[in-house]
Each structure stands twice: as C-alpha cells, then as structure tokens.
Amino acid sequence: MKMTYLLQSKKNWPKKYAPLIVVGVFIFIVVVITFISPSFLGRVSNSIGLPFWHSGGFLFDKVSDLKAFTSSRFILLETNKSLQAQLTETQIRLLAFSVIEKENSDLKKAWGRSGESKDGSEDGSEDGGKNEVNSILAYVLVKPPQSFYDTLILDVGQDKNINKGSKIIVANTVVLGTIDEVFGKTSRAKLFSSADLETLATIDRNSLPVTLIGKGAGNFEIQVPQEVDIVFGDTIILSGIKQEIVATVFEIESIPSNSFKRVFCKVPVNIDELRFVSIAD
C-alpha cells in the first residue's frame, strides 16, 4: 500500500512571526532615533503625558475644592444652628426684660402703694405712706370686657381702708370713676362711662358746663345746643376745683335742622390695657 503524506506549507511562517518583527522594527527605530537625537523621545513622551498630567491636576484640585466646600458648608450649618439658638434665647430674654420694664414703668407712672394702710398706721415712712393727694395704688384684677357694665375689680379693700366713693385715677390726671363697693380684700369701681350714667363736667377750653352720658366701653355722649362752642379734640374735665380729665371729644354730629348736636367723647386711656390705678379720696 502506498502512503501519502501532506507536507506543511512554509508560506504561513511570516504571519506567525509578524508581531515579533513589528516589535523588533519599532525597537530598532527607537534606538536609531535616540542615537541621532537623544532629546526627541523625552519631547514625545512629554507631549503625550502633558494632557494627562493637566487632567490629573485638574481633577485633584476639583476634588480638593469639593471637599473644602463640603467641609465649609457643614461648618456654616453648625454655626447657623448655634446662632439661631443664641438669637432665640436672646429674644426670650428681651421679651422678659420688656415685660419687667413695662411693669416698672407702669408703677412709676402710678401713685405708689407704700404702706399697710392709707393712714400709715403700719408704715415707717415720715408721711405715713401717703402721697400728696392721699392715694393708694391698686392692681386691676378684672376689667372690661371680662367685667360687666364698665366696672373694675381691684385688689384692695377694707384691708387697705378703701372708702366707698373714692375716685379711680390713672396717671395722676385722668379720672375714670369711683369705688361703689368695698369688700374684705377687694373693691369694685364703677366707671363714669357706664351706660346711662350722667356725670357733670366742663369743657376745659372755655369752661362751659356739660353733662356726660355714659355709653359703655369708655364712651360718652353730650347733647348741647348748636351754638355751643365745642370742637374735635376738646378736653372734658370733671366739675370742681381740680383739673381732672374725664374724656376727650372725637366726633361731632351736627344736623342744621336740629336744635341740638351730638358730641361723642371717650376716655383718653385704653381701659382694656389697664393694669394699675390709683384710689384717692
């Protein structure tokens, strides 16, 4: 039997060794170029690496900036929280101070209560606890609208020798009403502005007598002839020797066909905000 053998072709060897040949040629060229121009290779590598170096530096800077920004933002947030807490605490302290300051101011404006009784029997001061008009300071426990018919409930009574008929005074010059009931440790004051209560008074500017008619809530009405000289802003004082203010004119209703005109007045203080009053005989 005759055997036939296939001979392997020798034409495939260039493909097998092609990569080695390319590497060898590349190395040869690099060696030659380096020999001819030693700085060429450095310039090429520098040109190729420079963009990467810049990119790396840029990224490093940005990462550093981001880290610094995050850290700064955290510090700012914590600082802001601390400042907010301090501001809140300061506002609370300021509010408390304002309350105390207002109370102190109210006490200074009012007549002082300096003894155990009006006659000074238990007071060690030389004037026996009295001031020039023999008044005593009282705290307003109940006031309109909590109380009815323009009345005040005060924290002094028989224990402070309060007398029925004593005047209720604010800021030494404004008279609001009189004491109409006295109890053990409290008293009740009826305001001149109580509904339908009539009070003899005088127009301070020209000394003309008028009659105030209470309308409630610190308001009054006066009915006078058309020719009577009374204008907006006029002060109405209590009839008597003392210049005690009762009300001020805030509106005038005049109809020519009527014989009388209506004059509306109000007390010059806010009754709803009263905290202290003076009681004087």
For each residue, the residues with C-beta under 8 A, 3 or more apart:
1:
2:
3:
4:
5:
6:
7:
8:
9: 12
10: 13
11: 14
12: 9 15 16
13: 10 16 17
14: 11 17 18
15: 12 18
16: 12 13
17: 13 14 20 21
18: 14 15 21 22
19: 22 23
20: 17 23 24
21: 17 18 24 25
22: 18 19 25 26
23: 19 20 26 27
24: 20 21 27 28
25: 21 22 28 29
26: 22 23 29 30
27: 23 24 30 31
28: 24 25 31 32
29: 25 26 32 33
30: 26 27 33 34 41
31: 27 28 34 35
32: 28 29 35 36
33: 29 30 36 37 40 41
34: 30 31 37 38 40 41
35: 31 32 38
36: 32 33 40
37: 33 34 40
38: 34 35 41
39: 42 43
40: 33 34 36 37 43 44
41: 30 33 34 38 44 45
42: 39 45 46
43: 39 40 46 47
44: 40 41 47 48
45: 41 42 48 49
46: 42 43 49 50
47: 43 44 50
48: 44 45 51 52
49: 45 46 52 53
50: 46 47 53 54
51: 48 54 55
52: 48 49 55 56
53: 49 50 56 57
54: 50 51 57 58
55: 51 52 58 59
56: 52 53 59 60
57: 53 54 60 61
58: 54 55 61 62
59: 55 56 62 63
60: 56 57 63 64
61: 57 58 64 65
62: 58 59 65 66
63: 59 60 66 67
64: 60 61 67 68
65: 61 62 68 69
66: 62 63 69 70
67: 63 64 70 71
68: 64 65 71 72
69: 65 66 72 73
70: 66 67 73 74
71: 67 68 74 75
72: 68 69 75 76
73: 69 70 76 77
74: 70 71 77 78
75: 71 72 78 79
76: 72 73 79 80
77: 73 74 80 81
78: 74 75 81 82
79: 75 76 82 83
80: 76 77 83 84
81: 77 78 84 85
82: 78 79 85 86
83: 79 80 86 87
84: 80 81 87 88
85: 81 82 88 89
86: 82 83 89 90
87: 83 84 90 91
88: 84 85 91 92
89: 85 86 92 93
90: 86 87 93 94
91: 87 88 94 95
92: 88 89 95 96
93: 89 90 96 97
94: 90 91 97 98
95: 91 92 98 99
96: 92 93 99 100
97: 93 94 100 101
98: 94 95 101 102
99: 95 96 102 103
100: 96 97 103 104
101: 97 98 104 105
102: 98 99 105 106
103: 99 100 106 107 275
104: 100 101 107 108
105: 101 102 108 109
106: 102 103 109 110 275 276
107: 103 104 110 112 137 276
108: 104 105
109: 105 106 171 172
110: 106 107 137 170 171 276 277 278
111: 131 133 135 136 137 169 172 278 280
112: 107 131 137
113: 129 136 137 138 156 160
114: 123 125 129
115: 118 120 121 122 123 125 128 129
116: 121 122 123 129 160
117: 120 121 122 123 129 160 161
118: 115 129 130 134 136 160 161 162
119: 128 129 130 161
120: 115 117 123 125 127 128 129 130
121: 115 116 117 128
122: 115 116 117
123: 114 115 116 117 120 128 129
124:
125: 114 115 120 128 129
126:
127: 120 130 131
128: 115 119 120 121 123 125
129: 113 114 115 116 117 118 119 120 123 125
130: 118 119 120 127 134 135
131: 111 112 127 134 135
132:
133: 111 172 280
134: 118 130 131 280 281
135: 111 130 131 169 278 279 280
136: 111 113 118 156 160 162 278 279 280
137: 107 110 111 112 113 276 277 278 279
138: 113 154 155 156 187 276 277 278 279
139: 154 155 275 276
140: 143 152 153 154 155 274 275 276 277
141: 153 154 155 186
142: 146 147 152 153
143: 140 146 147 152 153 271 272 274
144: 147 150 151 217 218 271 272
145: 272
146: 142 143
147: 142 143 144 150 151 152 153
148: 151
149: 190 194 195 216
150: 144 147 177 190 191 193 194 195 214 216 217 218 271
151: 144 147 148 180 188 189 190 191 194
152: 140 142 143 147 168 176 177 188 189 191 274 277
153: 140 141 142 143 147 186 187 188 189
154: 138 139 140 141 157 162 186 187 188 189 277 279
155: 138 139 140 141 185 186
156: 113 136 138 159 160 162 185 186 187 279
157: 154 160 162 182 183 184 185 186 187
158: 161 162 182 183 184 185
159: 156 184 185
160: 113 116 117 118 136 156 157
161: 117 118 119 158
162: 118 136 154 156 157 158 166 179 182 187 279
163: 166 179 182 281
164: 179 180 181 182
165: 178 179 180
166: 162 163 178 179 279 280 281
167: 175 177 178 244 279 280 281
168: 152 175 176 177 178 179 189 191 277 278 279
169: 111 135 172 173 174 175 176 244 277 278 279 280
170: 110 173 174 176 269 274 277 278
171: 109 110 174 269
172: 109 111 133 169 278
173: 169 170 243 244 245
174: 169 170 171 244 245 246 267 268 269
175: 167 168 169 192 238 244 245 246
176: 152 168 169 170 189 191 192 193 267 269 271 277
177: 150 152 167 168 189 190 191 192 193 194
178: 165 166 167 168 189 190
179: 162 163 164 165 166 168 182 187 188 189 190 279
180: 151 164 165 188 189 190
181: 164 187 188
182: 157 158 162 163 164 179 187 188
183: 157 158 186 187 188
184: 157 158 159
185: 155 156 157 158 159
186: 141 153 154 155 156 157 183
187: 138 153 154 156 157 162 179 181 182 183 279
188: 151 152 153 154 179 180 181 182 183
189: 151 152 153 154 168 176 177 178 179 180 277
190: 149 150 151 177 178 179 180 194 197
191: 150 151 152 168 176 177 194 214 218 267 271
192: 175 176 177 197 199 212 214 220 246
193: 150 176 177 197 214 215 216 217 218 219 220 247 266 267
194: 149 150 151 177 190 191 197 214 216
195: 149 150 214 215 216
196: 213 214
197: 190 192 193 194 213 214
198: 211 212 213 214
199: 192 211 212 214 220 238 246
200: 209 211 212 238 239
201: 209 210 211 212 236 237 238 239 246 247
202: 207 208 209 210 236 237 238 239
203: 206 207 208 209 210 229 230 234 235 236
204: 207 234 235 236 237 243 245
205: 229 231 234 235
206: 203 229
207: 202 203 204
208: 202 203 228 229 230
209: 200 201 202 203 239
210: 201 202 203 222 224 230 236 263
211: 198 199 200 201 222
212: 192 198 199 200 201 220 221 222 236 246 247 265
213: 196 197 198 220 221 222 223
214: 150 191 192 193 194 195 196 197 198 199 219 220
215: 193 195 219 220 221
216: 149 150 193 194 195 219
217: 144 150 193 271
218: 144 150 191 193 266 267 271
219: 193 214 215 216 264 265 266
220: 192 193 199 212 213 214 215 236 246 247 264 265 266
221: 212 213 215 262 263 264 265
222: 210 211 212 213 230 236 262 263 264 265
223: 213 260 261 262 263
224: 210 228 230 260 261 263
225: 228 259 260 261
226: 254 256 258 259 260 261
227:
228: 208 224 225 261
229: 203 205 206 208
230: 203 208 210 222 224 234 249 252 263
231: 205 234 249 252
232: 249 250 251 252
233: 248 249 250
234: 203 204 205 230 231 248 249
235: 203 204 205 245 247 248 249
236: 201 202 203 204 210 212 220 222 245 246 247 248 249 265
237: 201 202 204 243 244 245 246
238: 175 199 200 201 202 242 244 245 246
239: 200 201 202 209
240: 244
241:
242: 238
243: 173 204 237
244: 167 169 173 174 175 237 238 240
245: 173 174 175 204 235 236 237 238 248 268
246: 174 175 192 199 201 212 220 236 237 238 267
247: 193 201 212 220 235 236 265 266 267 268
248: 233 234 235 236 245 265 266 268
249: 230 231 232 233 234 235 236 252 263 264 265
250: 232 233 264 265 266
251: 232 263 264
252: 230 231 232 249 261 262 263 264
253: 261 262 263 264
254: 226 258 261 262
255: 258 261
256: 226
257:
258: 226 254 255 261
259: 225 226
260: 223 224 225 226
261: 223 224 225 226 228 252 253 254 255 258
262: 221 222 223 252 253 254
263: 210 221 222 223 224 230 249 251 252 253
264: 219 220 221 222 249 250 251 252 253
265: 212 219 220 221 222 236 247 248 249 250
266: 193 218 219 220 247 248 250
267: 174 176 191 193 218 246 247 271
268: 174 245 247 248
269: 170 171 174 176 273 274
270: 273 274
271: 143 144 150 176 191 217 218 267 274
272: 143 144 145
273: 269 270
274: 140 143 152 170 269 270 271 277
275: 103 106 139 140
276: 106 107 110 137 138 139 140
277: 110 137 138 140 152 154 168 169 170 176 189 274
278: 110 111 135 136 137 138 168 169 170 172
279: 135 136 137 138 154 156 162 166 167 168 169 179 187
280: 111 133 134 135 136 166 167 169
281: 134 163 166 167
